[in-house]
Amino acid sequence: MVISAIADRITRSVDAVGETLSAPFSDPVIRLGVTGLSRAGKTVFITSLVANLMDRGRMPQLSAAANGAIRTAYLQPQPDDTLPRFAYEDHLARITASEPRWPDGTHTISELRLSLRVQPTGLLSGFSGPRTVHLDIVDYPGEWLLDLGLLDQDFATWSAAAIARAPERPEGDAFLAELATIDPAADLDEGQATALARRFTSHLKAAREAGFSDCSPGRFLLPGDLAGSPVLTFAPLPDSSSPRGSLAREFARRFESYKRNVVRPFFRDHFSKIDRQIVLVDVLGAIHAGPRAVEDLRQAMADILGAFRPGRNAFLSRIFQGKRVEKILFAATKADHLHHTQHGKLTAITEALLREARDRADFAGAQTAAMSIAALRTTVEETVDHRDGPLDVVRGRLLGSGKQAAFYPGLLPRDPAHLLSPARAGDADWQDAGYEVMNFAPAPLTLRPGDGPPHIRLDKAAEFLIGDKL
């Protein structure tokens, strides 16, 4: 174990040296990681970002687009032949069809390379021609990112935490009831092990559907080709100090195998090579799910930040320590579900919700920001008459029926503490307010030549993430 860890560090150091020394003689590359938890909108974000970088009519807050520095943008073969290609064309076809549909969500890692031909600006711009900047977008499930926190835990520590939070989550009581019938010290019975692992997986899936964020191990939710394998056939146990050949000893071994064979390769091969990162957060969905979901999201995002290696990509630090994430954007999605008068409140709540996570990154030297965005705008704003006076609402097509409906989600508080305090206290529901979430379908689009899909602050997000490199 120790030898393999040392070998991994040596390999990464050699790769970093090679990248750093060859960088001045090749086109610059920005590796942008895009992640978020389920239904945060990763696929739509990437599709809309690429479309709006290729047709930049709706990108006035991206300086290089506004001043004409970006001459053209085009897709190229990605540098990693071993990764699936992000299906940009298929996803774009879905959201721009005459009857638009949401694309399928992220189930595995994928990559896409967008190359931008950029004319340098400034005093020396007249002496240099256009250069090419490659944007490599890496899409990966947020559930996998949460797994990185397992690397610092042993089986007993993880088990205690998973069992402790089960009673407050859907199907947690059913899992605990089955767990109570298990003797961890008994000899391993594969049928019993499989049944317990399935019950635990059902509990994780139900918790995710209910709006909870930390539902690790992530591959239990998105198993891919690992479905049914021993590395995904374990569950938390109340006591792991049992004899060789017991259920507890085998589950502890499989937990370590999961970290070694699933989590570490993801960190080594993909995550550790990212230099810019956006974390998409469904804050509105968590608020709708209640205080406990909000607190779970806060803790999950703090844990996610712990997986990053933030700081500046200085020459020597890249040689000896590998890449560090320079910029991290926390983006509250679905801003189009709110009237623009509430966007500032949503951003303030996001900043407060992620305060602990942001402080860790800022302290380490990374530049961070929080904002409210909608990668694809699905609604229009209206003001309607209400018994208490004018009410600012949004109107859009309902998912499923396609009918038009006006929606008011509730008034977000000006002080984020009005949400975070009951969340930290563990309240079961909001005492003095109600918040709703509407599922909107994509709106049919009629795009003018040169315009990408409509959005809210996608250009501002792009300026923060990559503007300095253009």
Secondary structure by P-SEA (a helix, b strand, c coil): caaaaaaaaaaaaaaaaaaaaacccccbbbbbbbbbcccccaaaaaaaaaaaaaccccccccccccccccccccccccccccccccaaaaaaaaaaccccccccccccccbbbbbbbccccccccccccbbbbbbbbbbbbaaaaaacccccccaaaaaaaaaaacccccaaaaaaaaaaaccccccccaaaaaaaaaaaaaaaaaaaaacccccccccccccccccccccccbbbbcccccccccaaaaaaaaaaaaaacccaaaaacccccccbbbbbbaaaaaaaacaaaaaaaaaaaaaaaaacccccccccccccccccccbbbbcccccccccccaaaaaaaaaaaaaaaaaaaaaaabbbbbbbbbbccccccccccccccccccccccccccccbbbbbbcccccccccccaaaaaacccccccbbbbbbbbccccccccccccccccaaaaaaaacccccc
